[in-house]
C-alpha cells in the first residue's frame, strides 16, 4: 500500500473510547484519534468513522457503572448516549476545522439495494465536501450489534458499501496474537488463523477478536485490505496508512 489518496474506514470500539474507570467516555482518546483522522484528511484521504461508545456514554445518566445485560437498558443507554457521543466528535473535529455528519444505520439499510444506494450517495456527497461521516448502528431501535459485534461487522459492511480502499479496526490490543502472545504481522488466509482468536471482551464492549476476524473475512473477500491495531497507542492510524509494521495486516483476496 502506498500513500496515495485513499478512502479509509476506521472503526473505533468502545474499548478504546470509554474511560477505564467506567465514568463515561475518554475525551483524551477522542482528541488523539480525531487529530489523527484530521491529518489524513489534510493529506487528501477520505475518512469514514464507524464508532461505538453510545452505550458507554449513556451509562452515567441512567446511574449505571457497567454495561447492562438487558436489552431495554442497553437501548436506553444508547438513546441517551448517542447525542453525547456526537457532541464530542463535533467539538473535537472542529478543532481541526472539520465538520462531521451523523449517520445511524441498520444492517437492513445496507442490505437493501435501494436504501444502501441512498446511503452511499449520502456518503459520497459528504466526503466530497470534506465532511467526516460518523456512523453507528441505530442502537435505540436495532439490536444486532448490541447483542453481537460492537460494530465490527457494520464497519466491514460500510467499507464494502463505500468501496473503501482500506479498513482499520482499532481495538485495545496490539493485533492478532499467536499462541506465544506475539503479534501476527501478516495474514493472507483468515481461516488459517481463526483458532488464534478468543472471545474475551472489555467491560464496556461486546466485540472480541472472534467478531473482528468475522468482519475481516467480509472485508478482504470484497477486496478491501484490513488492519487490526491498538487504538490506545499514539500515532497508530498514521503508521497503518504509511504501511509501517504495526498491528496485524490482512491482505485482500477478493475483487473490490
Secondary structure, DSSP 8 states (H G I E B T S, - for coil): --SS--EEEEEE-HHHHB-TTSSSB-HHHHHHHHHHHHHHHHTT-EEEEEE--HHHHHTTTTT-SS--SSHHHHHHHHHHHHHHHHHHHHHHHHTTT--EEEEEE-HHHHHSHHHHHHHHHHHHHHHHTT-EEEEEE-TTT--HHHHTTTTHHHHHHHHHHTT-SEEEEEESSSS-B-TTS-B--EES-GGGGGGG------TT----HHHHHHHHHHHHHTT-EEEEEETTSTTHHHHHHTT-S-SEEE---S--
